[in-house]
Amino acid sequence: MHPVTCALIVFVCTFGAGCARRSPEPAFTLKQVGPNAWAAIDNPKATSPAASNAGFVIGDDGVVVIDTFSTEDAAKQLLAEIQQRTKLPVKFVVNTHYHLDHVAGNGVFAKQGATVLAQRNVRGWIHTENLRLIGDFLTPELKALTESIAAPSVDYEQASHLYLGSRAIHVRSFPGHTGGDSIVIVPDARVAFLGDLFWRNMLPTLIDASTKPWVESLDAVTAMNEPGYTFVPGHGAIGDAKDVAAFRDYLTTLRTLVSEARTQGNAGDALVQSIVPRLKEKFGQWEFAEPVAKNNVLETDAEMSGMKRIPLP
């Protein structure tokens, strides 16, 4: 199941009709990625999974949380894990982008006094664009719940620098997955949280994507970080520079194949049929390869033809 679909089902199940049963397993697995820095990796075995990755960094006088999962339940689990490790307050939450599976738990931390911040476009899209993505799943109750997600109270255009006492956290905006993506760099831990600009060994959601600037963003991100950095993706296991390069290769391969097929006059089903087998040959072992490859091809074709619908600032 694709992460966007999974997030919607989790959201409906948790806040809407209710789940028939709840898993005793936690929504995520914590992995320490540096001194006082943790990644929370989605646990797909949970009945109510987190549906995305998140993380947190503990500094001298507070905590920064990166993304807040697809439900408040998962966010509460993350808060409990933080409180087991420190009595310091969560001062900041950084949303790497607006998609529901990364922001639905914002309110859990906002109620604790945390400041939620994100790239400027996220505040404008967090309700309207998520309602659009829910589409046929939308009910009046779900609409109200989506509109109640805590929006960022602080925004930035290109960069923001947060300080937890002596510990610096650098937040940078890069285009690609959406028009409001951010990464979070922790220099003293040599770790970068890349949000959905990086998917490790799985095909990405391209519903809001512009793949040309996305490739350029990945080049910039890898160039600005020294060798030996750990990269936390928005989906999938923790990776390194080679994993980021492999994901970049997927995007460039997809673009090349779509461009060649378009040049040969292929369109629609013919375009998909000429490309998907070649994608599967190279990336067939990646998660979501079967259901997502077709959509990736069509969405890239729409991007190249100028017909792609993407959110506007």
ChimeraX attribute file (.defattr): number of C-alpha atoms within 10 A of each C-alpha:
attribute: neighborCount
match mode: 1-to-1
recipient: residues
	/A:1	10
	/A:2	16
	/A:3	16
	/A:4	20
	/A:5	15
	/A:6	19
	/A:7	26
	/A:8	22
	/A:9	18
	/A:10	22
	/A:11	26
	/A:12	21
	/A:13	16
	/A:14	17
	/A:15	17
	/A:16	15
	/A:17	11
	/A:18	12
	/A:19	14
	/A:20	7
	/A:21	8
	/A:22	13
	/A:23	12
	/A:24	9
	/A:25	14
	/A:26	20
	/A:27	26
	/A:28	25
	/A:29	15
	/A:30	17
	/A:31	14
	/A:32	13
	/A:33	21
	/A:34	15
	/A:35	13
	/A:36	14
	/A:37	21
	/A:38	22
	/A:39	26
	/A:40	27
	/A:41	24
	/A:42	24
	/A:43	20
	/A:44	16
	/A:45	12
	/A:46	16
	/A:47	18
	/A:48	28
	/A:49	24
	/A:50	35
	/A:51	32
	/A:52	30
	/A:53	30
	/A:54	31
	/A:55	25
	/A:56	25
	/A:57	24
	/A:58	22
	/A:59	20
	/A:60	11
	/A:61	15
	/A:62	19
	/A:63	24
	/A:64	25
	/A:65	27
	/A:66	27
	/A:67	30
	/A:68	32
	/A:69	31
	/A:70	30
	/A:71	30
	/A:72	22
	/A:73	19
	/A:74	23
	/A:75	24
	/A:76	17
	/A:77	15
	/A:78	28
	/A:79	18
	/A:80	11
	/A:81	14
	/A:82	21
	/A:83	13
	/A:84	9
	/A:85	10
	/A:86	14
	/A:87	11
	/A:88	14
	/A:89	17
	/A:90	24
	/A:91	21
	/A:92	22
	/A:93	24
	/A:94	28
	/A:95	29
	/A:96	31
	/A:97	29
	/A:98	27
	/A:99	23
	/A:100	27
	/A:101	27
	/A:102	27
	/A:103	30
	/A:104	28
	/A:105	24
	/A:106	27
	/A:107	20
	/A:108	21
	/A:109	24
	/A:110	19
	/A:111	10
	/A:112	12
	/A:113	13
	/A:114	21
	/A:115	18
	/A:116	26
	/A:117	21
	/A:118	29
	/A:119	27
	/A:120	20
	/A:121	20
	/A:122	25
	/A:123	23
	/A:124	15
	/A:125	20
	/A:126	22
	/A:127	22
	/A:128	14
	/A:129	17
	/A:130	18
	/A:131	19
	/A:132	11
	/A:133	16
	/A:134	21
	/A:135	10
	/A:136	8
	/A:137	13
	/A:138	16
	/A:139	13
	/A:140	9
	/A:141	13
	/A:142	18
	/A:143	16
	/A:144	13
	/A:145	16
	/A:146	21
	/A:147	15
	/A:148	12
	/A:149	19
	/A:150	20
	/A:151	23
	/A:152	23
	/A:153	12
	/A:154	13
	/A:155	17
	/A:156	15
	/A:157	13
	/A:158	14
	/A:159	16
	/A:160	17
	/A:161	11
	/A:162	14
	/A:163	17
	/A:164	17
	/A:165	10
	/A:166	9
	/A:167	17
	/A:168	15
	/A:169	20
	/A:170	15
	/A:171	23
	/A:172	21
	/A:173	22
	/A:174	24
	/A:175	20
	/A:176	23
	/A:177	24
	/A:178	27
	/A:179	22
	/A:180	25
	/A:181	26
	/A:182	28
	/A:183	25
	/A:184	26
	/A:185	22
	/A:186	18
	/A:187	15
	/A:188	12
	/A:189	16
	/A:190	18
	/A:191	23
	/A:192	24
	/A:193	27
	/A:194	25
	/A:195	26
	/A:196	25
	/A:197	29
	/A:198	28
	/A:199	25
	/A:200	23
	/A:201	22
	/A:202	21
	/A:203	24
	/A:204	28
	/A:205	19
	/A:206	20
	/A:207	18
	/A:208	18
	/A:209	24
	/A:210	20
	/A:211	23
	/A:212	16
	/A:213	14
	/A:214	22
	/A:215	21
	/A:216	14
	/A:217	19
	/A:218	21
	/A:219	14
	/A:220	12
	/A:221	19
	/A:222	18
	/A:223	11
	/A:224	9
	/A:225	16
	/A:226	10
	/A:227	11
	/A:228	10
	/A:229	19
	/A:230	18
	/A:231	25
	/A:232	31
	/A:233	27
	/A:234	26
	/A:235	24
	/A:236	18
	/A:237	19
	/A:238	20
	/A:239	17
	/A:240	18
	/A:241	18
	/A:242	10
	/A:243	18
	/A:244	24
	/A:245	16
	/A:246	16
	/A:247	23
	/A:248	22
	/A:249	13
	/A:250	20
	/A:251	19
	/A:252	16
	/A:253	15
	/A:254	21
	/A:255	20
	/A:256	12
	/A:257	19
	/A:258	26
	/A:259	15
	/A:260	13
	/A:261	18
	/A:262	15
	/A:263	10
	/A:264	10
	/A:265	9
	/A:266	16
	/A:267	16
	/A:268	10
	/A:269	10
	/A:270	11
	/A:271	21
	/A:272	20
	/A:273	14
	/A:274	15
	/A:275	18
	/A:276	22
	/A:277	15
	/A:278	14
	/A:279	19
	/A:280	14
	/A:281	9
	/A:282	11
	/A:283	19
	/A:284	18
	/A:285	12
	/A:286	13
	/A:287	18
	/A:288	17
	/A:289	20
	/A:290	15
	/A:291	12
	/A:292	18
	/A:293	23
	/A:294	18
	/A:295	16
	/A:296	24
	/A:297	23
	/A:298	19
	/A:299	23
	/A:300	25
	/A:301	23
	/A:302	13
	/A:303	20
	/A:304	17
	/A:305	10
	/A:306	9
	/A:307	11
	/A:308	17
	/A:309	12
	/A:310	15
	/A:311	16
	/A:312	10
	/A:313	11
